[in-house]
Each structure stands twice: as structure tokens, then as C-alpha cells.
Amino acid sequence: MTGLPARIAWNLRHRWRRVFALLVVGAGVAAPFVTGLWWSLPLVWFFGLFVALPVLHTLTRPLPDRDGGDEGSDADPALDALRERYARGEIDEREFERKLDRLLETEDAETVDRAGDDVADRVREGVRREVERIRE
């Protein structure tokens, strides 16, 4: 999927709140013409923007990990990119493992310089959990 369809799909997946808000505003403007009642405009806007949008946002928000760790928010962008490529099928499992090992080696060197082996073990364990989660 390339070009315009890919861009539309990406926007709907990542910017659905903006699309929903624009649809609500458009429906609110059209409502008085369709119903003939002037007060339908603020009614549609209120329920769309102040009721439906927050409810949908809450329902679609990702759930936190069960272990309670907040490590996902400080995730490594290189690891995220590697996971996305693997998920899309651009790289196979063997290449994923090879690149992951290389990534771990560079992270291990950085973390040992800063804080010692404890941090390196935590990073290694976090990456292992991510790999297991991707494989499931």
C-alpha cells in the first residue's frame, strides 16, 4: 500500500481523534439543515465533542503492562523500529534476532559505562520480554 491510500490509512489509525472531531463539526453544521431545528447544532457538537470523543479516547487507549513497569514509555526508538519492521514482515525472525543481539551489545556497552551490570541486566530482560510479547 503506497501513496494516498497508505496515507489515509495511517491518518485514520493514528489521528482518528482529529478525524472524528472534524466529522462531528461537519455533522453539527449540517444538523440544522437536515432537522430544521436550530438547536441541533450545539446539541450535536456537545454530545460529539464532550461525550463521545472522551469515551472513545478512553476505550481505545492502550492498556499498561501487567508487570506495572513503566519501561514502555522510555522505550528505545531503535528497538521500536526493529519491532515494527518485524511485525510488518520486512525482516524474518533470524535477521530480527541478529539485529536485536547487535542492538543489545551496543546498549550493554552504553549502560555498563554509566551504571554497571544491574542496568544492563534490566535492559536485557526488558528486551527479552518485548521479544516474547512480539512472538505471541
N, C-alpha and C positions, 0 to 999 in steps of 0.2 A: 504494500500500500504506500504510494508516494503521492506527493503533490497535495492538491486540495482535499481529497477525501481523508488523507492521513492527518492533515492539519485540523480538519473539522472534528475527527475522532479524538485527537489529542485535546482539543479545546473542550469538548463535551466531557471528557474524562477528568481533566484537571481544573477546568474553570466552570464547572457546572453551576456554581452559585451565581456567577455573573450572568450566565445564560438564563437561569431561572428568574433572576431579578428583572432582566430585560423583557422576558415573556410576561411577567406579572405587570410591569408598567404598561406594556402594549395591551394586555387584556383589560387593564383598568381604563385606559383611554378609549378602547372600543366598547366597553360595557354600557356607557350611557346611550350610545347609538343603537346598540342591539336591544337593550331593555326599554329605552325611553325614559329611564329614571336617572336623574342627575346624581343622586346619592350612591349609585352603584360604583362610581369611580373610587371614592375614598374607601368604600367597603372592600372592594377587590384588592386595593393596594394594602389596606391594613391587614387583611387575612393572609394575603400572599407574602408580604414582606415581614410582618411581625409575628405571624403564627406559623405558616407553612415552612418558610425558609429556615428559621431556627430549629424547628422539629426535624426537618430533613438533614440539616447540617449535623445535628446531634446523632441521628440514626446512621449516618454514613461515616462518622469519624472512626478511624481505626482503633481497635481495642489495644490496650497496653499488654505487654508480655506478662505471662503468668508468674515469672520469677520476680517481678516487681522491680527489676533493674531498669534504669533509665539510660542504658547504654545505647539504645537505638537512636536517641536524639543526637548523640555525638558521634554517629557512625562515620567511618572513613569514606570519603567520596569515591576513592579508587575501588574500595570493596563494593560500594553500591553500584558503580558502573559495571564491575565484573559480574555481580549477581544479575543485573538487568540483561547483560549480553547472554548469560547462560539461560536465563528464563525465556528470552526471545528465540533461543536456538541458534544464535550466531556462532557459539563455540560449543564443542562437545565436552563431555564430562572429564576426559583426560586433559584437555587443554585448560579447562577450568581449574582442575586440581594443580596443574603445573604453575599457572599464573597465581593461584592462591598461595602456593608454597613460596613463590618468589616475593609476593606481597608480604607474607608473614616474616620472611627473612629481613626485608627492609624495615618493617615495623619493629621487629625484635632488636635490630641494631639501634634504632632511634630510642626505643623505650629503655634499653639497658643503659645507654648513655645518660638518660635523665634520672631514672628512679630505681633501677635494679631489676632483678629477676621477677619480683612479685608482679609488677605491671606487665611484663612480657607474658607471664602465665595467664593473667586476666585477659589480655588481648587475644592470646591464642585460644583460650577457652570460649571467648565471645565469638570468634570467627568459626570455631567448630560448631557451636550452637546454630549459627546462621547457616552453615552448610547443611546441617541436619534438617533445619527447617525448610530449606530450599528443596532438598531431596524428597521431602514428604509430599 
